[in-house]
Amino acid sequence: MSSQLQNLKPHTGAKKKRKTVGRGNGSGHGTSSTRGSKGQKARSGGGKGALKIKGMRHIILAAPKKRGFRSMYVKNQTINLETLEKKYNAGETVSPQTLLEKKLVTFAKAKIKILGTGEITKKLEIVGCSVTNSAKEKITKVGGEIK
């Protein structure tokens, strides 16, 4: 049997009836309208953080803040000069793309900073990376350039 417009219907369980609340005891959702009985959360507008403002406030403020924090800003990915010395040949260009290819950084879009730890003997051209002052001195001393 081919599917035709008059034969289409939703899968079983795909469509649910809306819960009708507060329409008398015969409906099955009468009296307290599925809100339990009494209390702040049974009232209209009662369950929207009002507990925090009132009795829970001092408990929340007194509890130690142990969960930590993760910044939405990506930190600089750092690379030392000694790593560049090992992984690059003389005359090569150091760019975010080449660093990614050599698996020295996780992704090229984030900021990359070259630190001055270690010594460098090869002449390298650095493009698109920020460089510390100590690293800048060592690179220019060998004859490399930073763009």
Secondary structure, 3 states (H helix, E strand, C coil): CCCCHHHCCCCCCCCCCCCCCCCCHHHCCCCCCCCCCCCHHHCCCCCCCHHHHCCCHHHHHHCCCCCCCCCCCCCCEEEEHHHHHHHCCCCCEECHHHHHHCCCCCCCCCCEEEECCCCCCCCCEECCCEECHHHHHHHHHHCCEEC
